[in-house]
Amino acid sequence: MNTDHASGNGRGVLTGAVISTDPDFRSRLAERFAAEGDMEVRLEVGEPFTSITDGHLEELRRAEPDLVFVDLESDPEVGLKFAQFLIDSSLARAVVGAGSADSPELLLRAMGAGILEFLPKPLDADRLGEVLDRLRRRTGKGGAVESRRERGRMLTVFAPKGGTGGTAVAVNLAVAIHQLARKRTLLVDLDVELGETALLLGREPRFSSVDLLDNYHRVDEGLLASYIDRHECGVELLSAPYRPADPHSLDADRLQKILGFLQEHYDYVVVD
């Protein structure tokens, strides 16, 4: 275990603690914090979860980090329980998880445990930068604080061909995210030829994603609400059109702007 913290939780400085048996993960995270200039790692714990003692927890309490990075890769089951303990006991103001990028189940379980963000391993510099920017805004530390609402997370499901179950994955992913995170979740169907999200959810929406795209010049929060259909489970839906449309008629620049607009109004946007 390594500790390195100054007195007090300096205003404007984003502080962190890292709990991981992976020395490369700890090193990369510490280097990135140091390079940012307005961040610092105050505590590193390299022991397995089962070897963490009351002494380690006392060190964590004294370090008072804004963020605790918990690497779940070595022992996901115990790691999730440990992260939950940190949150429930107020030893961590916010927990950031890390683990295999090939485990969507781990990601969903991490969200259900209250983990704020999830870093796929091995660490990607761009992905880490995006996460740190969001954490800055959430904590109000480490750089300027934006007054507007934080942009939501976008997840895209793309099937290599029809009939492989991509729509079912997208629908179930949106439902699971909403149930676990309890945040505003929007399911967007961009299969304008044969989109079936509304069918799977048992809905008959009046408007579709194509209608929203056609009116993107005048879209605002009030108009957006009129295009959205809400399922009883809490997931909101922007469905595909009832009559098939030509996918080649969709303007890429317009679509990008609309998806960005949706991210400003939802915590999670799942795109089929």
N, C-alpha and C positions, 0 to 999 in steps of 0.2 A: 504494500500500500504506500502511496505517495501523496503527501498533502502539500499544498502551496497556496496559501491565501493571505491576503492583506486584511487588516482590521476593517470591519464594517463591510457592508454590501454596497460598494461605490455606486453612486447615482450615474446612470448612463452606461454602466459596465454590465454585460450579460455574463453571469457566472455559471459554471457547470461542474458536475461530478460525473465520473465515468466508471461504470462497474462492468468489467469485461475480463475474461481470461485470455483474450486475444490481444497480444502486445501490439500487433500492427494496427488494429482498430483503435486502441488507446492512443498510439503515437500519431496516427493520421488526424484524429479528432483534436488532439492537443495542438498539433501544428496548424490546423485550420483556425482554431480559436486564436492562437498567437498571431497569425497572419492578418486576421480581421482588425486587430488593434483595439477594438472596443469589447473584447471578450476575454475571459480567462477560465482555465480549468483549475478549480481549487482542490479537487480531490480525485485520486485514482485508486481504485480497488481492483486488484488482479486475481483475487481468490475466487474459487467456485462459490455458488450461492450457498451450498451446504456448509461452507467453512466461514461464512461471514458471522462475526461475533457481535456481542453488545458493544464491544470497544469500537468496532468499525462503524456501527450505527451512531455512536456518540460522536465520532469524528465527522460523520455526515451531518449530524445536527449542528455541530459547531461551525462547519463550513458554510451552512446556509446558502446552498447553491440555488439559482433560479431554476435550473434544469438538472435532472438526473438522467443520464444516458444508460440504459440497461440493455446489455447485449444478451439476447435470448438464445443465441445459436447453440451454445454448449449444452443447455438443459432447458428447453422451452417450457416444460410443465412447471418446474420449480421456479423458473425465471418469471413466469406470469404471476404466480402466487406471490413472489417477492415484490414485484412491481405493484401489485394490488395492496400489499402490506404497506409499502412506502406511501401510497396515496391515502389509504385509510387512516394511517397513523400521523399524517401531516408531516412526515419526514421529507417529503418531496412536494414542492409547489407544483411541479409539472414533470412528467416522465416521458422520455423519448425512447422508444424501443428500437432494436436493431435485430436483424436475423436474415435468414435465407430469402433471396428474392423469388425463389421458386415455391414459396409456401403461402398462397392466398389465405388458407385456413388460419395460419398463425397471425396474419395481418388482421383478420376479422376478430379473432380472439383477443388480440392486443387492444383493439378498439373497445371491445366489450369490457376489458379490465380497466379502462379509463386512461390508457396510454394516448398521449396527445398527438404524437407523430410517429412514423415508422420509417427507419432507414434500411433499405435493402443492402445486403453485403454481397460482394465487396463494395466499399464505399465509392460512390461516383461523385466527382467534384461538383458537377452542375446540380445534381439532386440534393447534395448536402447544402449547397448555397441557397437553393430554394427553401429548404426546410428552415435554415437559420434565419432567413429573411422573414418567414412567417412567425417564427418564435420571437423575433425582435418585436414585431407588431403586437403579438399577444401579451408580451411582458412589459412593453413600453420601454425597453432598455436596448442599448447597443445600436445607436443610430436614431434617425428621425422617426417619430411615431406618426403613422398615417391616421387621419381623422375618419376616412371613409371605411366602410365595412371591408373586412378581409375577404379576398377572393377565395371561393370554395375550391375543393379538390375535384378534378375531373378524371374519370376512369372510362376507358373505351374498350368495348368488346367487339372484336372484328373476326368473323368466321371466314376461313379460307374458301368455303363454298357453301351453298345452301344445303339445309338439312342436317347440319352438324351440331345443332343445338345451341348456337350462339345467342339466340334471343332468350332461350330459357335461362342461360347463364346470366345474361344482363338483367333480366327481371328478378331472379333470385338474389343476385348480388345487391341490387338496389334495396330489396326488401330486408335482407340481412343487415346491410349498413344502417338503414333507418332504425331497425329494432335494437341494434347494439349501440349505436352512437347517439340515438335520440336527437338527431339534427335534421334540418330541412334537406330532403333528398329528392332530386328530380331525375326521372328516367326519360331520356330523349330517344325517340325512334327515328333514325335517319335512313332506314331502309324504305325509301319512298315508293319502291315498286311493290314490295310484298311484306311490309312491316306487320308484325303480329303481336306487338307488346300489348295493345289494347285487348286483343282477343284472349291472350293468356291471363290478363288481369280482369277479364269479364266487364270491360268498360266500352261505352259507345260515345266517345268524345265528339263534340260538335266541330272542333277545330283541330288543326294538325301542325306539324313542324313546317310544312310548306306554306301554310297560311301566315305563320309568324315570319318566315323568310321574305314572303312577298310584301310584308308591311314593316320591314325592319327600320325604315327611315323614321317612322313615327312611334316606334315602340317605347313604352315607358312601363313603370311598375304596374300601373292600373291596367294597361292594355295586355301586359303579360298575363295577369291573373285571369283574364277572360279566355285565354287560349289554353290554360292549364286545367287538367282534370285530376281530381284527387281521389285516390283509392282509399277504402276504409282502413287499410293497414297503416296509412299515413304517408305512403309514397305518392308523390305527385308525378303526373305523366304528361309529356308532350308527344303525342302519338304520330304515327305515320298517317298519310292521307287515306281516306276510305277508298278512293279510286286511285289506281297506280299512276304515278307521275314519272316523268323522264328524269333519271338521275343526272344526266348530262346537262340539264337545264339549271342545276344548282350552281350558284356563283360562289366560288371558294372564298373570296374576300368577304362577301356578305355573311357566309356561314361562320367564318372565324369571328367576326364581330358579334354575331348573335350568341355564339357559345361563350365568348368573353362576358357578354352582358348577363347570361344565365349564371356564370360563376360568381358574379357580384351579388346575386340574390339567393343563392343556395349554398349550403355547406358542402354538399356532394352532388355532382352531376355525373350520372352513369349514361354513357352513350352507346346505343346499339347501332 
